[in-house]
Amino acid sequence: MYSNDRVRVLFFGDLIAVMRAGRIEQVGTPEEIFLRPRSRFVAAFMGQTDFITGRASEQGVETPLGRLALESNLAFGTPLEVALRPIHVALKTGDQPNGRIVSRQFLGTAYLYRVALDDGLVVHSWQPHQAHFADGAAVQATIRPGSRPAVFFQERALGY
């Protein structure tokens, strides 16, 4: 399926089924499929997603972009994956930069920034027109407060 096809399905569909190798991975509303994917496959299939590593802790999930609150019964230090969509990543300038702006793309309603983190990962961030970051600018990338990206253990989502 092409990118534009996914957008059309999310716009026109009341109920969506995502299939993989002839097997249904997830059935749900467009919002459920996009915002609460039950598998890593569904998260990746539904469009722009950056996967970063995390580790289970007593407070939730520790990631290079900060802590996510999530209750689980996983052992401390268990490796996890976090699926970040551009809407989940906040950017600001400040005293503790952890990345640099690689590029900016004008999308009409917002900018899509590509950010190279200090650890070598690349994430994307949607920002309103009022937020302007120049190419090469040092920024602090964090998980946007109040957002709830999907967290995966062995390809399956936690917390849903």
C-alpha positions in Angstrom: 0.0 0.0 0.0 1.3 3.4 -0.9 1.5 6.3 1.6 -1.4 8.2 0.0 -3.5 5.0 0.2 -2.9 4.8 3.9 -4.1 8.4 4.3 -7.2 7.7 2.3 -8.0 4.6 4.4 -7.6 6.6 7.6 -9.8 9.3 6.3 -12.6 7.3 4.7 -12.5 4.1 6.7 -14.9 3.4 9.7 -13.2 0.1 10.5 -9.8 -1.0 9.3 -8.1 -4.5 9.2 -4.4 -4.7 8.9 -3.2 -8.0 7.5 0.2 -9.6 7.4 1.0 -12.7 5.3 -2.7 -13.5 5.1 -3.3 -13.1 8.8 -5.2 -10.3 10.6 -2.8 -8.3 12.8 -5.4 -5.8 14.1 -8.9 -4.6 13.5 -10.1 -1.2 14.8 -11.1 2.3 14.0 -8.6 4.5 12.1 -7.7 6.2 15.4 -7.1 2.9 17.2 -5.0 1.5 14.4 -2.9 4.7 14.0 -2.5 5.7 17.7 -2.7 2.4 19.5 -1.1 -0.3 17.3 -1.0 -3.7 18.9 2.1 -4.9 17.1 5.3 -3.4 15.9 4.3 -4.4 12.3 1.1 -2.4 12.5 2.9 0.7 13.9 5.5 0.5 11.0 2.9 -0.3 8.4 0.7 2.8 9.2 3.3 5.3 8.3 6.0 7.6 9.6 7.3 5.9 12.8 10.7 6.1 14.4 11.6 3.2 16.7 13.9 4.0 19.7 15.1 1.7 22.4 14.0 1.8 26.0 14.3 -0.1 29.2 11.7 -1.0 31.8 12.1 0.8 35.1 10.1 1.2 38.3 8.7 4.5 36.9 7.9 3.2 33.4 10.2 3.2 30.4 13.5 5.0 30.2 14.4 6.3 26.7 17.0 8.6 25.1 14.2 11.2 25.0 13.1 10.9 28.6 10.8 8.7 30.7 7.4 7.4 29.7 4.9 6.4 32.4 3.8 2.9 31.8 2.8 0.2 34.3 4.1 -3.3 33.5 5.3 -6.3 35.4 8.5 -6.5 33.4 11.8 -6.9 35.2 13.9 -3.7 35.7 16.1 -3.2 32.6 14.0 -5.3 30.2 14.7 -4.0 26.7 11.7 -2.4 25.0 11.0 -0.5 21.8 9.1 2.8 21.6 7.2 3.8 18.4 7.5 7.6 18.0 5.4 9.4 15.5 6.4 13.0 14.7 3.5 14.2 16.9 5.2 12.6 19.9 8.5 14.4 19.7 8.8 17.9 21.2 11.8 20.2 20.4 13.3 23.1 22.2 16.6 24.9 22.4 18.2 25.0 25.8 21.0 24.0 28.1 20.8 20.2 27.5 20.7 19.5 23.8 20.7 15.9 22.7 20.5 16.3 19.0 20.8 18.5 15.9 18.4 19.6 13.2 19.3 17.7 10.0 16.5 19.1 7.8 13.1 20.8 7.8 10.2 20.1 5.4 7.3 22.5 4.9 4.0 20.5 5.0 1.6 23.4 4.7 0.1 23.2 8.2 3.4 22.5 10.0 7.1 21.7 9.6 8.5 18.2 9.7 11.9 18.3 11.3 14.5 15.5 11.0 16.7 15.4 14.1 19.9 13.4 14.5 20.3 12.5 18.2 23.7 12.3 19.9 23.4 8.5 20.1 23.1 8.2 16.3 19.3 7.7 16.1 17.2 9.9 13.9 13.7 11.0 14.9 11.1 13.2 13.3 9.1 16.0 14.9 6.1 18.0 13.7 6.3 21.6 14.8 3.9 24.6 14.3 5.1 27.4 12.1 5.9 29.5 15.1 8.7 27.1 16.1 11.6 27.7 13.8 14.8 25.7 14.1 17.7 26.2 11.6 19.5 23.3 10.0 22.4 22.3 12.3 20.8 23.9 15.4 21.3 22.1 18.6 18.0 21.1 20.2 16.6 19.1 23.0 14.3 16.4 21.8 11.9 14.9 24.3 8.7 12.9 24.3 5.9 15.5 24.1 4.2 15.8 27.5 0.8 14.1 27.5 1.5 12.0 24.4 1.4 8.2 24.6 3.5 6.5 22.1 3.2 2.7 21.7 5.7 0.6 23.6 6.6 -2.9 22.4 8.1 -6.0 24.1 8.9 -8.7 21.7 6.9 -7.1 18.9 3.7 -6.8 21.0 2.3 -3.6 22.5 2.2 -3.1 26.3 -0.5 -1.2 28.2 -3.5 -1.8 25.9 
